[in-house]
Amino acid sequence: MAGVIGLSPAARLAFRALNILALGLAALLPALAVFYWLAGSPQAASGATMRLVGIATALLHLLPLSWGLIRLRACLAQFAAGHPFAPGGIAGLRDFALGAGASALAKPVAGMLFTLALGWHGGRKQIAIDISSDAMILALFAGVIASLAWAMEKAAVIADENSQFV
């Protein structure tokens, strides 16, 4: 593994702040979705079943993202410590990309399942798939981050091999 790189206090503070932000978002996003479906959704008036369906479909795409954000914290902690090529940090970055990508892919599926559930009890049966630009951009972002994690992993292996020759 490569040695420690020097970071300015401002850079360390930025990585620590991002670490806290990632943890906050990981907890807040699912909590807000559950709160919305229990308290504020117009479809919540349709009954407890629709509330549960709403919660389940929201969590279907938010939980992978939350997991990815929690794993991102390992990456940010390594960066703050000056170890950008530490295996644990690279794995955290890769897992963040996987969680974000899974979330992007699950979002249209969750919307389709919710639409299907809306028409399940007596209404006109319909299905809708909404592939938004947000989901496409998140999927692209996840792919780029996964590629960077792969490149970092390869660079760390090469650096480790080179350090053994000295």
N, C-alpha and C positions, 0 to 999 in steps of 0.2 A: 504494500500500500504506500502511496506517495506520502511525503511528509506534510507537516502543517504549513499552511500558507498564512501569511500575516494579513489581518483584516483591521480596518479602522474601527474605532468604537462605534461610529455611525452605521457601518455595515453590519456589525454584530447586533446592534439595536434593531436594525431593519429586519434581519433574519428572525430575531426573537419576537418582534411585533407580528411578522407574518405567521410565525408558529402559533401565537395566541389567536390570531384571526382565523387560522385554519381550524383550530379546535372550536372556537366560537361558532363558526359556520357549520361545522360537522354536527354540533348539538342543536343549533338554532333552526336550521332548515327543516329537519323532520318534526321538531316540536311545533313550529309555526304551522306546518301542514296539518298536523293533528288538531291543533287549536282551531284552525280555520274550519275544519270539517265538524268539529264538535260545537262551535259557537256561531260562526258567521256565514256559512255557505247558504246560498239560496236553495240548493238541492237538499240541504239538511232537513228542510221542512217535509221532504218526502218520506222521512222515517229513519229508523235506526239502521235498516239494511243499507240504504243509500249512504248513510254516514260511514258505515264500515267499508263499503265499496270505495268511497272517496278516499278514505284513509289508506286502504290497501293499495289502490292504484297510485296515489301520491308517493307512498313509501317505496313502491316498486322501482321508481327511478331516483328517489332521493337517498335511499340507503346505500347504494353503490357509490354515489358521490360522497356521502359522509364518510364511508370507509376509506375512500381515496384521500380525502382531506386529513383523516387521522393518520394515514400512512405517510402523507406529505410531511408531517411533523418530524419524522425521523430524518428526512432529507434536510429540512431546514435546520434541525439541531446540529447535524454534521457540518453544514455550511457555516453556521455560527461558530462552531469550534475550529474552523479553518481546515476541515477535511472534506473537500468537495468530491474526492474520488473514493471515499470510504464505501465498502460494499453495502453496508446497511443504509446509507444515504441514497445510493443509486437504486437500491431495491425499493425504498420509500418513494422515490420519484417515479419509478416504473409502475408501482402499485397505484399511485395517484392517477397516472395516465389510464390504467386499466379501469379504475373506478369511474373516472370522468367519461371514458368511452362507453362503458356499460350503461351509465346513466343516459348518455345521448341516445343509445340504441333502445333503451327501455322506455324512454319518454313517449314515442309514438305508439308503442304497444300498450302502455298504460292508458293513454287517451282512447285507443280503440276499445279496450276492455271496459272503460267507464261508459263510453257511448253505447256499447252493447248492453251493459247493465241498466242504463236509463230506459231502454225500450223493452226490457225483459218482462215487466209486469203489465201486460195489457196494451201497451203502446205499440206504435208501428215499429217493427223490427228494422234496425238499421245498423250499419257499421261505418265508421269513419276513421280514416288514418290521416293524421295531421303531421306532416314532416315539415317542421318550421326551420327557418334559417338559423335560429338559435341552436337547435339540435345539430344541424349540419356543421355549424362553426365549432360547437363543443366537440363533435366527433373529430373534426380536422385538428383542433387543438390537442386533443388526446393523442392522436396519431403522431403529431410533431413531438410532443413531450416523450412519448414512448420511444421514438427514434433517437432523441437526444439521450435518453437513459441508456439505450443500447450502445450508442457511440461512447458514452462516458464509461460504461462497463468495459468495452474493448480497450479504451485508452488506459484505464486503470490496470488491466492485465499487461499491456505493453510496458507501461511505466514500471510495474513490479518486476517484469522480466529484465528490463534494462538496469534496474537498480541492483540486480544480482550479479551483474558483470563487473561492477565497480569494486 
